[in-house]
Amino acid sequence: MIQVIQLKGKDKHLYQLLAPLVMDPDVIRANNNYPFKTSEDFVWYIAIDNRDVIGFIPVEQKSGKKAVINNYYVAAVDEKRKEILSLLLSSVVTAFIPAGWTLNSVTLIQDQETFEKFEFASMDKK
């Protein structure tokens, strides 16, 4: 069963869970060769299945109650990818929208449909 946990950007457990992934060249390549960053302004949503991290979304909290998803990772394709991403996005939306935050995301084209199900609007396609 997939579980989604939430950790603050400087939580030691975050580093323990994600270090093997965020330092993996294949994962970095999936992020267009950009490293993953964190700070105290981030909240991370991490999908875990049988003690394995299978996806994550870091959300940066900016001034004016604006929250940004600038990158994310899901270790699956097709329907399984949609399932994992939907679980992660559901957790993000549930935490931020009722608290009055505006959510924005940089989204991969392959995931656009899933983000739109959670009412993210498509703005600039490149």
N, CA, C and O atoms as CSV, one atom per row, in Angstrom:
chain,resi,resn,atom,element,x,y,z
A,1,MET,N,N,0.834,-1.186,0.000
A,1,MET,CA,C,0.000,0.000,0.000
A,1,MET,C,C,0.881,1.253,0.000
A,1,MET,O,O,1.847,1.349,0.757
A,2,ILE,N,N,0.538,2.181,-0.840
A,2,ILE,CA,C,1.310,3.422,-0.950
A,2,ILE,C,C,0.883,4.385,0.151
A,2,ILE,O,O,-0.305,4.608,0.384
A,3,GLN,N,N,1.877,4.944,0.812
A,3,GLN,CA,C,1.653,5.926,1.875
A,3,GLN,C,C,2.329,7.223,1.453
A,3,GLN,O,O,3.434,7.201,0.910
A,4,VAL,N,N,1.674,8.353,1.700
A,4,VAL,CA,C,2.278,9.662,1.436
A,4,VAL,C,C,2.574,10.316,2.779
A,4,VAL,O,O,1.693,10.462,3.627
A,5,ILE,N,N,3.845,10.710,2.954
A,5,ILE,CA,C,4.226,11.415,4.176
A,5,ILE,C,C,4.651,12.834,3.823
A,5,ILE,O,O,5.044,13.120,2.692
A,6,GLN,N,N,4.565,13.704,4.801
A,6,GLN,CA,C,4.933,15.114,4.628
A,6,GLN,C,C,6.098,15.418,5.556
A,6,GLN,O,O,6.050,15.106,6.746
A,7,LEU,N,N,7.152,16.030,5.006
A,7,LEU,CA,C,8.314,16.409,5.808
A,7,LEU,C,C,8.723,17.839,5.492
A,7,LEU,O,O,8.587,18.299,4.358
A,8,LYS,N,N,9.219,18.528,6.489
A,8,LYS,CA,C,9.739,19.887,6.281
A,8,LYS,C,C,11.073,19.814,5.552
A,8,LYS,O,O,11.766,18.798,5.589
A,9,GLY,N,N,11.417,20.908,4.892
A,9,GLY,CA,C,12.582,20.959,4.020
A,9,GLY,C,C,13.925,20.679,4.646
A,9,GLY,O,O,14.862,20.330,3.928
A,10,LYS,N,N,14.064,20.813,5.947
A,10,LYS,CA,C,15.342,20.545,6.607
A,10,LYS,C,C,15.271,19.357,7.563
A,10,LYS,O,O,16.178,19.155,8.370
A,11,ASP,N,N,14.211,18.580,7.476
A,11,ASP,CA,C,14.044,17.413,8.336
A,11,ASP,C,C,15.114,16.365,8.015
A,11,ASP,O,O,15.324,16.039,6.847
A,12,LYS,N,N,15.783,15.844,9.023
A,12,LYS,CA,C,16.847,14.851,8.810
A,12,LYS,C,C,16.316,13.600,8.125
A,12,LYS,O,O,17.021,12.977,7.332
A,13,HIS,N,N,15.082,13.232,8.426
A,13,HIS,CA,C,14.491,12.045,7.801
A,13,HIS,C,C,14.328,12.237,6.287
A,13,HIS,O,O,14.421,11.276,5.523
A,14,LEU,N,N,14.088,13.471,5.864
A,14,LEU,CA,C,13.994,13.788,4.435
A,14,LEU,C,C,15.287,13.398,3.721
A,14,LEU,O,O,15.259,12.752,2.673
A,15,TYR,N,N,16.403,13.795,4.293
A,15,TYR,CA,C,17.701,13.487,3.692
A,15,TYR,C,C,17.944,11.980,3.655
A,15,TYR,O,O,18.465,11.461,2.668
A,16,GLN,N,N,17.575,11.284,4.709
A,16,GLN,CA,C,17.768,9.833,4.752
A,16,GLN,C,C,16.944,9.132,3.677
A,16,GLN,O,O,17.414,8.190,3.040
A,17,LEU,N,N,15.728,9.593,3.483
A,17,LEU,CA,C,14.848,8.968,2.495
A,17,LEU,C,C,15.258,9.271,1.057
A,17,LEU,O,O,15.238,8.390,0.198
A,18,LEU,N,N,15.630,10.525,0.803
A,18,LEU,CA,C,15.800,10.953,-0.585
A,18,LEU,C,C,17.226,10.938,-1.122
A,18,LEU,O,O,17.415,10.974,-2.338
A,19,ALA,N,N,18.221,10.886,-0.266
A,19,ALA,CA,C,19.609,10.948,-0.744
A,19,ALA,C,C,19.907,9.935,-1.851
A,19,ALA,O,O,20.500,10.316,-2.860
A,20,PRO,N,N,19.523,8.664,-1.710
A,20,PRO,CA,C,19.833,7.716,-2.790
A,20,PRO,C,C,19.192,8.094,-4.126
A,20,PRO,O,O,19.758,7.824,-5.186
A,21,LEU,N,N,18.015,8.717,-4.076
A,21,LEU,CA,C,17.332,9.098,-5.315
A,21,LEU,C,C,17.888,10.378,-5.922
A,21,LEU,O,O,18.219,10.413,-7.107
A,22,VAL,N,N,17.991,11.422,-5.119
A,22,VAL,CA,C,18.355,12.724,-5.682
A,22,VAL,C,C,19.814,12.790,-6.116
A,22,VAL,O,O,20.224,13.745,-6.775
A,23,MET,N,N,20.595,11.783,-5.750
A,23,MET,CA,C,21.983,11.730,-6.197
A,23,MET,C,C,22.168,10.724,-7.336
A,23,MET,O,O,23.278,10.551,-7.838
A,24,ASP,N,N,21.094,10.069,-7.737
A,24,ASP,CA,C,21.128,9.082,-8.814
A,24,ASP,C,C,21.128,9.813,-10.161
A,24,ASP,O,O,20.233,10.618,-10.419
A,25,PRO,N,N,22.115,9.545,-11.020
A,25,PRO,CA,C,22.183,10.236,-12.318
A,25,PRO,C,C,20.910,10.095,-13.158
A,25,PRO,O,O,20.537,11.032,-13.865
A,26,ASP,N,N,20.242,8.946,-13.093
A,26,ASP,CA,C,19.009,8.771,-13.868
A,26,ASP,C,C,17.891,9.680,-13.357
A,26,ASP,O,O,17.104,10.206,-14.145
A,27,VAL,N,N,17.825,9.860,-12.057
A,27,VAL,CA,C,16.809,10.735,-11.470
A,27,VAL,C,C,17.125,12.192,-11.797
A,27,VAL,O,O,16.225,12.968,-12.117
A,28,ILE,N,N,18.384,12.556,-11.719
A,28,ILE,CA,C,18.790,13.926,-12.077
A,28,ILE,C,C,18.483,14.189,-13.551
A,28,ILE,O,O,18.013,15.271,-13.903
A,29,ARG,N,N,18.746,13.203,-14.413
A,29,ARG,CA,C,18.435,13.343,-15.835
A,29,ARG,C,C,16.931,13.557,-16.037
A,29,ARG,O,O,16.520,14.356,-16.878
A,30,ALA,N,N,16.124,12.844,-15.267
A,30,ALA,CA,C,14.665,12.997,-15.359
A,30,ALA,C,C,14.228,14.398,-14.946
A,30,ALA,O,O,13.135,14.842,-15.301
A,31,ASN,N,N,15.073,15.090,-14.200
A,31,ASN,CA,C,14.800,16.464,-13.765
A,31,ASN,C,C,15.549,17.467,-14.648
A,31,ASN,O,O,15.908,18.554,-14.195
A,32,ASN,N,N,15.780,17.094,-15.902
A,32,ASN,CA,C,16.481,17.944,-16.877
A,32,ASN,C,C,17.857,18.376,-16.389
A,32,ASN,O,O,18.305,19.491,-16.658
A,33,ASN,N,N,18.521,17.473,-15.667
A,33,ASN,CA,C,19.883,17.677,-15.152
A,33,ASN,C,C,19.997,18.787,-14.114
A,33,ASN,O,O,21.089,19.294,-13.861
A,34,TYR,N,N,18.882,19.160,-13.520
A,34,TYR,CA,C,18.912,20.136,-12.427
A,34,TYR,C,C,18.924,19.381,-11.101
A,34,TYR,O,O,18.208,18.392,-10.946
A,35,PRO,N,N,19.720,19.832,-10.157
A,35,PRO,CA,C,19.697,19.186,-8.837
A,35,PRO,C,C,18.416,19.565,-8.093
A,35,PRO,O,O,17.831,20.620,-8.342
A,36,PHE,N,N,18.001,18.719,-7.205
A,36,PHE,CA,C,16.863,19.037,-6.350
A,36,PHE,C,C,17.369,19.889,-5.198
A,36,PHE,O,O,18.431,19.626,-4.635
A,37,LYS,N,N,16.595,20.917,-4.855
A,37,LYS,CA,C,16.991,21.834,-3.785
A,37,LYS,C,C,15.933,21.831,-2.689
A,37,LYS,O,O,14.769,21.500,-2.912
A,38,THR,N,N,16.382,22.212,-1.504
A,38,THR,CA,C,15.448,22.357,-0.395
A,38,THR,C,C,15.940,23.443,0.549
A,38,THR,O,O,17.108,23.833,0.521
A,39,SER,N,N,15.043,23.915,1.370
A,39,SER,CA,C,15.361,24.883,2.423
A,39,SER,C,C,14.222,24.810,3.435
A,39,SER,O,O,13.325,23.977,3.313
A,40,GLU,N,N,14.265,25.674,4.417
A,40,GLU,CA,C,13.193,25.714,5.409
A,40,GLU,C,C,11.865,26.159,4.801
A,40,GLU,O,O,10.812,25.998,5.420
A,41,ASP,N,N,11.912,26.714,3.596
A,41,ASP,CA,C,10.696,27.179,2.921
A,41,ASP,C,C,9.977,26.067,2.157
A,41,ASP,O,O,8.942,26.318,1.539
A,42,PHE,N,N,10.506,24.852,2.188
A,42,PHE,CA,C,9.925,23.741,1.437
A,42,PHE,C,C,9.177,22.778,2.357
A,42,PHE,O,O,9.534,22.581,3.518
A,43,VAL,N,N,8.131,22.190,1.790
A,43,VAL,CA,C,7.446,21.051,2.391
A,43,VAL,C,C,7.492,19.957,1.330
A,43,VAL,O,O,7.149,20.196,0.172
A,44,TRP,N,N,7.911,18.771,1.721
A,44,TRP,CA,C,8.058,17.655,0.785
A,44,TRP,C,C,6.964,16.624,1.027
A,44,TRP,O,O,6.667,16.272,2.169
A,45,TYR,N,N,6.374,16.151,-0.054
A,45,TYR,CA,C,5.388,15.077,-0.022
A,45,TYR,C,C,6.053,13.877,-0.682
A,45,TYR,O,O,6.478,13.946,-1.835
A,46,ILE,N,N,6.138,12.783,0.056
A,46,ILE,CA,C,6.917,11.629,-0.384
A,46,ILE,C,C,6.020,10.397,-0.396
A,46,ILE,O,O,5.388,10.067,0.608
A,47,ALA,N,N,5.970,9.719,-1.547
A,47,ALA,CA,C,5.201,8.484,-1.685
A,47,ALA,C,C,6.124,7.308,-1.394
A,47,ALA,O,O,7.199,7.182,-1.980
A,48,ILE,N,N,5.683,6.448,-0.478
A,48,ILE,CA,C,6.475,5.297,-0.061
A,48,ILE,C,C,5.633,4.040,-0.244
A,48,ILE,O,O,4.460,4.002,0.127
A,49,ASP,N,N,6.251,3.015,-0.822
A,49,ASP,CA,C,5.598,1.718,-1.004
A,49,ASP,C,C,6.564,0.641,-0.525
A,49,ASP,O,O,7.652,0.491,-1.080
A,50,ASN,N,N,6.176,-0.099,0.490
A,50,ASN,CA,C,7.052,-1.137,1.065
A,50,ASN,C,C,8.436,-0.604,1.415
A,50,ASN,O,O,9.448,-1.225,1.091
A,51,ARG,N,N,8.475,0.529,2.066
A,51,ARG,CA,C,9.713,1.185,2.517
A,51,ARG,C,C,10.550,1.790,1.393
A,51,ARG,O,O,11.629,2.324,1.650
A,52,ASP,N,N,10.075,1.715,0.163
A,52,ASP,CA,C,10.793,2.309,-0.972
A,52,ASP,C,C,10.133,3.625,-1.364
A,52,ASP,O,O,8.909,3.704,-1.466
A,53,VAL,N,N,10.949,4.661,-1.583
A,53,VAL,CA,C,10.436,5.934,-2.081
A,53,VAL,C,C,10.145,5.762,-3.567
A,53,VAL,O,O,11.026,5.397,-4.345
A,54,ILE,N,N,8.898,6.028,-3.952
A,54,ILE,CA,C,8.504,5.852,-5.349
A,54,ILE,C,C,8.112,7.170,-6.015
A,54,ILE,O,O,7.752,7.199,-7.192
A,55,GLY,N,N,8.185,8.253,-5.254
A,55,GLY,CA,C,7.897,9.561,-5.826
A,55,GLY,C,C,7.920,10.630,-4.761
A,55,GLY,O,O,7.801,10.351,-3.568
A,56,PHE,N,N,8.075,11.870,-5.217
A,56,PHE,CA,C,8.050,12.989,-4.277
A,56,PHE,C,C,7.735,14.287,-4.997
A,56,PHE,O,O,8.002,14.446,-6.188
A,57,ILE,N,N,7.159,15.210,-4.239
A,57,ILE,CA,C,6.890,16.561,-4.725
A,57,ILE,C,C,7.359,17.539,-3.656
A,57,ILE,O,O,6.808,17.554,-2.555
A,58,PRO,N,N,8.367,18.357,-3.957
A,58,PRO,CA,C,8.720,19.438,-3.039
A,58,PRO,C,C,7.889,20.680,-3.378
A,58,PRO,O,O,7.765,21.048,-4.546
A,59,VAL,N,N,7.330,21.313,-2.368
A,59,VAL,CA,C,6.522,22.515,-2.554
A,59,VAL,C,C,7.220,23.665,-1.837
A,59,VAL,O,O,7.440,23.613,-0.627
A,60,GLU,N,N,7.565,24.699,-2.592
A,60,GLU,CA,C,8.218,25.865,-2.003
A,60,GLU,C,C,7.162,26.880,-1.592
A,60,GLU,O,O,6.311,27.268,-2.392
A,61,GLN,N,N,7.228,27.306,-0.335
A,61,GLN,CA,C,6.299,28.297,0.182
A,61,GLN,C,C,6.933,29.674,0.040
A,61,GLN,O,O,7.977,29.961,0.626
A,62,LYS,N,N,6.273,30.525,-0.757
A,62,LYS,CA,C,6.788,31.872,-1.004
A,62,LYS,C,C,5.917,32.899,-0.288
A,62,LYS,O,O,4.895,32.560,0.308
A,63,SER,N,N,6.333,34.144,-0.356
A,63,SER,CA,C,5.564,35.200,0.302
A,63,SER,C,C,4.194,35.351,-0.355
A,63,SER,O,O,3.994,34.951,-1.502
A,64,GLY,N,N,3.277,35.921,0.373
A,64,GLY,CA,C,1.939,36.147,-0.156
A,64,GLY,C,C,1.123,34.882,-0.301
A,64,GLY,O,O,0.199,34.830,-1.113
A,65,LYS,N,N,1.452,33.856,0.476
A,65,LYS,CA,C,0.749,32.570,0.423
A,65,LYS,C,C,0.743,31.974,-0.982
A,65,LYS,O,O,-0.267,31.436,-1.436
A,66,LYS,N,N,1.874,32.075,-1.657
A,66,LYS,CA,C,2.050,31.432,-2.960
A,66,LYS,C,C,2.941,30.216,-2.762
A,66,LYS,O,O,3.993,30.302,-2.129
A,67,ALA,N,N,2.515,29.092,-3.302
A,67,ALA,CA,C,3.275,27.850,-3.202
A,67,ALA,C,C,3.588,27.359,-4.609
A,67,ALA,O,O,2.736,27.407,-5.496
A,68,VAL,N,N,4.822,26.883,-4.808
A,68,VAL,CA,C,5.283,26.510,-6.144
A,68,VAL,C,C,5.842,25.090,-6.145
A,68,VAL,O,O,6.667,24.724,-5.307
A,69,ILE,N,N,5.372,24.306,-7.104
A,69,ILE,CA,C,5.968,23.005,-7.402
A,69,ILE,C,C,6.831,23.235,-8.632
A,69,ILE,O,O,6.317,23.431,-9.733
A,70,ASN,N,N,8.137,23.210,-8.442
A,70,ASN,CA,C,9.049,23.505,-9.546
A,70,ASN,C,C,9.655,22.241,-10.143
A,70,ASN,O,O,10.185,22.268,-11.254
A,71,ASN,N,N,9.579,21.146,-9.415
A,71,ASN,CA,C,10.025,19.858,-9.924
A,71,ASN,C,C,9.418,18.768,-9.060
A,71,ASN,O,O,8.913,19.032,-7.969
A,72,TYR,N,N,9.473,17.553,-9.554
A,72,TYR,CA,C,8.937,16.412,-8.822
A,72,TYR,C,C,9.477,15.162,-9.490
A,72,TYR,O,O,10.059,15.227,-10.572
A,73,TYR,N,N,9.284,14.033,-8.846
A,73,TYR,CA,C,9.784,12.779,-9.409
A,73,TYR,C,C,8.810,11.658,-9.082
A,73,TYR,O,O,8.323,11.548,-7.957
A,74,VAL,N,N,8.532,10.823,-10.086
A,74,VAL,CA,C,7.708,9.635,-9.895
A,74,VAL,C,C,8.413,8.481,-10.604
A,74,VAL,O,O,8.717,8.560,-11.794
A,75,ALA,N,N,8.666,7.411,-9.856
A,75,ALA,CA,C,9.409,6.259,-10.382
A,75,ALA,C,C,8.453,5.241,-10.999
A,75,ALA,O,O,8.409,4.086,-10.577
A,76,ALA,N,N,7.693,5.676,-11.997
A,76,ALA,CA,C,6.749,4.775,-12.658
A,76,ALA,C,C,6.330,5.390,-13.987
A,76,ALA,O,O,6.606,6.558,-14.265
A,77,VAL,N,N,5.666,4.589,-14.791
A,77,VAL,CA,C,5.152,5.065,-16.079
A,77,VAL,C,C,3.663,4.728,-16.185
A,77,VAL,O,O,3.120,3.941,-15.410
A,78,ASP,N,N,3.043,5.341,-17.152
A,78,ASP,CA,C,1.656,5.073,-17.522
A,78,ASP,C,C,0.691,5.186,-16.342
A,78,ASP,O,O,0.738,6.168,-15.601
A,79,GLU,N,N,-0.183,4.195,-16.160
A,79,GLU,CA,C,-1.235,4.282,-15.140
A,79,GLU,C,C,-0.680,4.310,-13.724
A,79,GLU,O,O,-1.233,4.989,-12.859
A,80,LYS,N,N,0.395,3.588,-13.477
A,80,LYS,CA,C,1.000,3.599,-12.138
A,80,LYS,C,C,1.546,4.991,-11.824
A,80,LYS,O,O,1.443,5.463,-10.692
A,81,ARG,N,N,2.124,5.643,-12.829
A,81,ARG,CA,C,2.620,7.014,-12.643
A,81,ARG,C,C,1.468,7.947,-12.273
A,81,ARG,O,O,1.584,8.752,-11.348
A,82,LYS,N,N,0.359,7.832,-13.001
A,82,LYS,CA,C,-0.815,8.665,-12.714
A,82,LYS,C,C,-1.332,8.412,-11.303
A,82,LYS,O,O,-1.722,9.345,-10.601
A,83,GLU,N,N,-1.334,7.143,-10.891
A,83,GLU,CA,C,-1.814,6.791,-9.553
A,83,GLU,C,C,-0.944,7.429,-8.466
A,83,GLU,O,O,-1.458,8.040,-7.530
A,84,ILE,N,N,0.371,7.283,-8.599
A,84,ILE,CA,C,1.298,7.829,-7.598
A,84,ILE,C,C,1.218,9.351,-7.579
A,84,ILE,O,O,1.131,9.962,-6.514
A,85,LEU,N,N,1.249,9.961,-8.764
A,85,LEU,CA,C,1.191,11.418,-8.851
A,85,LEU,C,C,-0.128,11.944,-8.281
A,85,LEU,O,O,-0.145,12.982,-7.620
A,86,SER,N,N,-1.216,11.244,-8.530
A,86,SER,CA,C,-2.518,11.652,-7.989
A,86,SER,C,C,-2.530,11.605,-6.462
A,86,SER,O,O,-3.084,12.497,-5.819
A,87,LEU,N,N,-1.927,10.581,-5.887
A,87,LEU,CA,C,-1.844,10.497,-4.424
A,87,LEU,C,C,-1.033,11.659,-3.858
A,87,LEU,O,O,-1.417,12.266,-2.858
A,88,LEU,N,N,0.085,11.960,-4.504
A,88,LEU,CA,C,0.928,13.069,-4.051
A,88,LEU,C,C,0.196,14.403,-4.187
A,88,LEU,O,O,0.171,15.198,-3.248
A,89,LEU,N,N,-0.399,14.647,-5.356
A,89,LEU,CA,C,-1.093,15.915,-5.585
A,89,LEU,C,C,-2.294,16.084,-4.658
A,89,LEU,O,O,-2.576,17.192,-4.202
A,90,SER,N,N,-2.990,15.007,-4.384
A,90,SER,CA,C,-4.115,15.068,-3.456
A,90,SER,C,C,-3.645,15.541,-2.081
A,90,SER,O,O,-4.312,16.351,-1.438
A,91,SER,N,N,-2.508,15.037,-1.639
A,91,SER,CA,C,-1.958,15.454,-0.342
A,91,SER,C,C,-1.561,16.924,-0.353
A,91,SER,O,O,-1.796,17.644,0.617
A,92,VAL,N,N,-0.958,17.366,-1.454
A,92,VAL,CA,C,-0.542,18.769,-1.577
A,92,VAL,C,C,-1.762,19.684,-1.554
A,92,VAL,O,O,-1.812,20.641,-0.781
A,93,VAL,N,N,-2.731,19.392,-2.394
A,93,VAL,CA,C,-3.930,20.231,-2.502
A,93,VAL,C,C,-4.683,20.263,-1.171
A,93,VAL,O,O,-5.145,21.322,-0.747
A,94,THR,N,N,-4.806,19.121,-0.517
A,94,THR,CA,C,-5.505,19.044,0.768
A,94,THR,C,C,-4.826,19.900,1.833
A,94,THR,O,O,-5.498,20.478,2.686
A,95,ALA,N,N,-3.507,19.982,1.788
A,95,ALA,CA,C,-2.771,20.767,2.784
A,95,ALA,C,C,-2.787,22.266,2.490
A,95,ALA,O,O,-2.863,23.077,3.413
A,96,PHE,N,N,-2.716,22.636,1.220
A,96,PHE,CA,C,-2.511,24.046,0.884
A,96,PHE,C,C,-3.784,24.831,0.575
A,96,PHE,O,O,-3.930,25.959,1.048
A,97,ILE,N,N,-4.694,24.276,-0.192
A,97,ILE,CA,C,-5.867,25.037,-0.640
A,97,ILE,C,C,-6.755,25.484,0.528
A,97,ILE,O,O,-7.126,26.657,0.572
A,98,PRO,N,N,-7.113,24.606,1.478
A,98,PRO,CA,C,-7.952,25.074,2.592
A,98,PRO,C,C,-7.285,26.162,3.439
A,98,PRO,O,O,-7.971,26.942,4.099
A,99,ALA,N,N,-5.958,26.214,3.420
A,99,ALA,CA,C,-5.234,27.227,4.199
A,99,ALA,C,C,-5.068,28.536,3.430
A,99,ALA,O,O,-4.401,29.454,3.907
A,100,GLY,N,N,-5.675,28.627,2.233
A,100,GLY,CA,C,-5.667,29.878,1.481
A,100,GLY,C,C,-4.456,30.106,0.594
A,100,GLY,O,O,-4.210,31.234,0.166
A,101,TRP,N,N,-3.695,29.058,0.309
A,101,TRP,CA,C,-2.521,29.189,-0.552
A,101,TRP,C,C,-2.923,29.108,-2.023
A,101,TRP,O,O,-3.884,28.424,-2.374
A,102,THR,N,N,-2.182,29.811,-2.876
A,102,THR,CA,C,-2.292,29.675,-4.324
A,102,THR,C,C,-1.192,28.722,-4.758
A,102,THR,O,O,-0.027,28.921,-4.413
A,103,LEU,N,N,-1.549,27.686,-5.512
A,103,LEU,CA,C,-0.579,26.692,-5.974
A,103,LEU,C,C,-0.255,26.895,-7.445
A,103,LEU,O,O,-1.152,27.072,-8.269
A,104,ASN,N,N,1.027,26.869,-7.769
A,104,ASN,CA,C,1.491,26.908,-9.154
A,104,ASN,C,C,2.462,25.761,-9.360
A,104,ASN,O,O,3.111,25.304,-8.420
A,105,SER,N,N,2.555,25.298,-10.608
A,105,SER,CA,C,3.439,24.175,-10.882
A,105,SER,C,C,4.082,24.282,-12.252
A,105,SER,O,O,3.463,24.726,-13.219
A,106,VAL,N,N,5.329,23.868,-12.311
A,106,VAL,CA,C,5.995,23.592,-13.579
A,106,VAL,C,C,5.759,22.102,-13.798
A,106,VAL,O,O,6.210,21.271,-13.011
A,107,THR,N,N,5.054,21.776,-14.867
A,107,THR,CA,C,4.562,20.416,-15.065
A,107,THR,C,C,5.090,19.817,-16.359
A,107,THR,O,O,5.127,20.485,-17.393
A,108,LEU,N,N,5.493,18.566,-16.295
A,108,LEU,CA,C,5.876,17.856,-17.510
A,108,LEU,C,C,4.630,17.626,-18.359
A,108,LEU,O,O,3.555,17.349,-17.825
A,109,ILE,N,N,4.769,17.738,-19.667
A,109,ILE,CA,C,3.629,17.559,-20.566
A,109,ILE,C,C,2.959,16.207,-20.334
A,109,ILE,O,O,1.733,16.102,-20.386
A,110,GLN,N,N,3.753,15.183,-20.079
A,110,GLN,CA,C,3.181,13.845,-19.869
A,110,GLN,C,C,2.271,13.772,-18.636
A,110,GLN,O,O,1.451,12.862,-18.519
A,111,ASP,N,N,2.420,14.729,-17.728
A,111,ASP,CA,C,1.627,14.726,-16.497
A,111,ASP,C,C,0.547,15.804,-16.474
A,111,ASP,O,O,-0.151,15.957,-15.471
A,112,GLN,N,N,0.404,16.544,-17.554
A,112,GLN,CA,C,-0.525,17.671,-17.594
A,112,GLN,C,C,-1.947,17.254,-17.234
A,112,GLN,O,O,-2.611,17.933,-16.451
A,113,GLU,N,N,-2.413,16.165,-17.788
A,113,GLU,CA,C,-3.783,15.707,-17.539
A,113,GLU,C,C,-4.008,15.420,-16.045
A,113,GLU,O,O,-5.059,15.749,-15.495
A,114,THR,N,N,-3.027,14.815,-15.409
A,114,THR,CA,C,-3.152,14.503,-13.980
A,114,THR,C,C,-3.206,15.782,-13.155
A,114,THR,O,O,-4.022,15.890,-12.240
A,115,PHE,N,N,-2.352,16.749,-13.463
A,115,PHE,CA,C,-2.372,18.023,-12.739
A,115,PHE,C,C,-3.700,18.746,-12.953
A,115,PHE,O,O,-4.241,19.339,-12.019
A,116,GLU,N,N,-4.226,18.700,-14.176
A,116,GLU,CA,C,-5.495,19.376,-14.464
A,116,GLU,C,C,-6.653,18.777,-13.665
A,116,GLU,O,O,-7.603,19.487,-13.337
A,117,LYS,N,N,-6.588,17.486,-13.349
A,117,LYS,CA,C,-7.622,16.858,-12.519
A,117,LYS,C,C,-7.658,17.474,-11.124
A,117,LYS,O,O,-8.679,17.429,-10.438
A,118,PHE,N,N,-6.543,18.043,-10.722
A,118,PHE,CA,C,-6.466,18.697,-9.414
A,118,PHE,C,C,-6.557,20.217,-9.551
A,118,PHE,O,O,-6.138,20.966,-8.669
A,119,GLU,N,N,-7.119,20.651,-10.687
A,119,GLU,CA,C,-7.438,22.050,-10.974
A,119,GLU,C,C,-6.225,22.956,-11.143
A,119,GLU,O,O,-6.311,24.162,-10.912
A,120,PHE,N,N,-5.100,22.380,-11.543
A,120,PHE,CA,C,-3.974,23.201,-11.976
A,120,PHE,C,C,-4.279,23.622,-13.404
A,120,PHE,O,O,-4.658,22.785,-14.223
A,121,ALA,N,N,-4.123,24.895,-13.716
A,121,ALA,CA,C,-4.421,25.410,-15.052
A,121,ALA,C,C,-3.175,25.353,-15.923
A,121,ALA,O,O,-2.068,25.628,-15.461
A,122,SER,N,N,-3.366,24.998,-17.176
A,122,SER,CA,C,-2.276,25.002,-18.144
A,122,SER,C,C,-2.071,26.436,-18.618
A,122,SER,O,O,-3.015,27.094,-19.054
A,123,MET,N,N,-0.822,26.918,-18.528
A,123,MET,CA,C,-0.582,28.317,-18.875
A,123,MET,C,C,0.379,28.476,-20.041
A,123,MET,O,O,-0.003,29.007,-21.084
A,124,ASP,N,N,1.598,28.035,-19.887
A,124,ASP,CA,C,2.627,28.267,-20.898
A,124,ASP,C,C,3.242,26.941,-21.284
A,124,ASP,O,O,3.900,26.294,-20.469
A,125,LYS,N,N,3.032,26.534,-22.518
A,125,LYS,CA,C,3.564,25.255,-22.985
A,125,LYS,C,C,4.794,25.500,-23.828
A,125,LYS,O,O,4.764,26.255,-24.800
A,126,LYS,N,N,5.866,24.855,-23.444
A,126,LYS,CA,C,7.105,24.982,-24.217
A,126,LYS,C,C,7.610,23.631,-24.614
A,126,LYS,O,O,8.645,23.528,-25.272
